[in-house]
Amino acid sequence: MNNILISYGTRPEIIKLSPVIRELNKKGVSFTTVFTGQHRELYDEMKDLVPKPDYNLAIMKKNQSLTGIMSGISSEFGKILQNEKPDLLMVQGDTATVAISALIAFYEKIQVGHVEAGLRTYDLTSPFPEEGNRQLVSRLAKYN
């Protein structure tokens, strides 16, 4: 892989992707980062774990719904993928950021690597929407 794009938007994603980012740096692998801003209020306490994002979508608005989060990410993320043309999208977890990033990468025919999160219940309603997001992304991902 010559170019990896790493998408994250929440505190747990930053925490769990930071060792991956350190390892990529150590091995000299090129990557670009996208912060969606899904947990913008928690970013400042975690930002030292990752490099300053190459892209910051800043999608959150007051009282935003899951649909609003998804549409906020999707309106910009496809443009980033088309511009960057990564070989691989790396995501972690079960959030809206992960689900929509992986789906758009799939639409753009970009391979997805998914660092798993959470326990599987196989019940799409519990926990909602996390289990649905996990199932969607693990199905789309080439690497789990």
C-alpha positions as CSV (number, residue, x, y, z in Angstrom):
1,M,0.0,0.0,0.0
2,N,1.5,3.3,-1.1
3,N,-1.1,5.7,0.3
4,I,-3.5,5.1,3.2
5,L,-6.3,7.4,4.3
6,I,-7.3,7.1,8.0
7,S,-10.7,8.4,9.0
8,Y,-11.7,9.1,12.6
9,G,-14.2,11.2,14.4
10,T,-14.5,10.1,18.0
11,R,-12.4,9.9,21.0
12,P,-12.2,6.0,21.1
13,E,-11.2,6.0,17.4
14,I,-8.3,8.3,18.1
15,I,-7.2,6.2,21.0
16,K,-7.4,2.9,19.1
17,L,-5.9,4.2,15.8
18,S,-3.0,6.1,17.4
19,P,-0.8,2.9,17.7
20,V,-1.6,2.2,14.0
21,I,-0.5,5.7,13.1
22,R,2.7,5.4,15.1
23,E,3.5,2.1,13.4
24,L,2.9,3.6,9.9
25,N,5.1,6.5,10.8
26,K,7.8,4.2,12.1
27,K,7.7,2.2,8.8
28,G,7.6,5.3,6.6
29,V,4.2,4.5,5.1
30,S,2.4,7.5,3.6
31,F,-1.0,8.3,5.0
32,T,-3.5,11.1,5.2
33,T,-5.9,11.7,8.0
34,V,-9.5,12.9,8.1
35,F,-11.1,14.1,11.3
36,T,-14.9,14.2,10.9
37,G,-15.5,16.1,14.1
38,Q,-18.2,13.7,15.4
39,H,-16.8,14.1,18.9
40,R,-15.3,17.5,18.5
41,E,-15.8,18.4,22.1
42,L,-13.5,15.5,23.1
43,Y,-10.9,16.0,20.4
44,D,-8.7,18.5,22.4
45,E,-8.0,16.0,25.2
46,M,-6.8,13.4,22.6
47,K,-5.3,15.4,19.8
48,D,-1.7,14.8,21.0
49,L,-2.1,11.1,20.2
50,V,-2.4,11.7,16.5
51,P,-0.9,14.2,14.0
52,K,-2.9,17.3,13.1
53,P,-5.6,16.1,10.7
54,D,-5.0,16.8,7.0
55,Y,-8.7,17.3,6.7
56,N,-11.2,18.5,9.4
57,L,-14.8,18.2,8.3
58,A,-16.2,19.9,11.4
59,I,-19.6,18.3,10.8
60,M,-21.3,18.6,14.1
61,K,-24.2,21.0,14.7
62,K,-26.4,21.5,17.7
63,N,-29.0,18.7,18.3
64,Q,-27.8,16.9,15.2
65,S,-29.4,13.6,14.3
66,L,-27.6,10.5,13.1
67,T,-28.9,11.3,9.6
68,G,-27.4,14.8,9.9
69,I,-24.0,13.3,10.9
70,M,-24.1,10.9,8.0
71,S,-25.0,13.5,5.4
72,G,-22.4,15.9,6.8
73,I,-19.7,13.4,6.4
74,S,-20.8,12.1,3.0
75,S,-21.0,15.5,1.4
76,E,-17.3,16.0,1.8
77,F,-15.7,12.6,2.2
78,G,-16.2,11.5,-1.4
79,K,-14.4,14.6,-2.6
80,I,-11.5,13.8,-0.3
81,L,-11.3,10.2,-1.6
82,Q,-11.4,11.4,-5.2
83,N,-8.7,13.9,-4.5
84,E,-6.4,11.7,-2.4
85,K,-7.0,8.4,-4.3
86,P,-5.8,6.2,-1.4
87,D,-5.1,2.5,-1.8
88,L,-6.8,1.8,1.5
89,L,-9.1,3.5,3.9
90,M,-8.4,2.6,7.5
91,V,-11.2,3.0,10.1
92,Q,-11.8,1.8,13.6
93,G,-15.0,1.0,15.4
94,D,-18.7,1.2,15.0
95,T,-19.7,4.9,14.7
96,A,-21.4,6.9,12.0
97,T,-18.0,8.2,11.0
98,V,-16.8,4.6,10.4
99,A,-20.0,3.4,8.6
100,I,-20.3,6.3,6.2
101,S,-16.5,6.5,5.5
102,A,-16.4,2.8,4.7
103,L,-19.5,3.0,2.5
104,I,-18.2,5.9,0.5
105,A,-14.8,4.2,0.1
106,F,-16.7,1.1,-1.2
107,Y,-18.5,3.3,-3.7
108,E,-15.2,4.7,-4.9
109,K,-13.7,1.2,-5.2
110,I,-11.2,1.8,-2.4
111,Q,-10.3,-1.1,-0.2
112,V,-11.3,-0.8,3.5
113,G,-9.4,-1.9,6.5
114,H,-11.5,-2.1,9.7
115,V,-10.0,-2.3,13.2
116,E,-12.9,-3.9,15.1
117,A,-14.6,-2.5,18.1
118,G,-17.2,-3.7,20.6
119,L,-18.8,-7.1,21.2
120,R,-21.1,-8.4,18.5
121,T,-24.7,-9.1,19.5
122,Y,-26.0,-9.9,16.0
123,D,-29.1,-7.9,16.9
124,L,-29.3,-4.8,14.8
125,T,-31.3,-3.1,17.5
126,S,-28.9,-3.7,20.4
127,P,-26.8,-1.7,20.7
128,F,-28.3,0.7,18.2
129,P,-26.9,1.8,15.8
130,E,-23.5,0.4,16.6
131,E,-24.2,-3.2,15.8
132,G,-25.6,-2.3,12.4
133,N,-22.6,-0.1,11.7
134,R,-20.2,-3.0,12.7
135,Q,-22.0,-5.5,10.4
136,L,-22.1,-3.0,7.5
137,V,-18.4,-2.2,7.8
138,S,-17.1,-5.7,8.4
139,R,-19.0,-6.8,5.2
140,L,-17.5,-4.0,3.1
141,A,-14.0,-4.3,4.5
142,K,-11.3,-6.3,2.7
143,Y,-9.2,-6.4,6.0
144,N,-10.8,-7.0,9.4
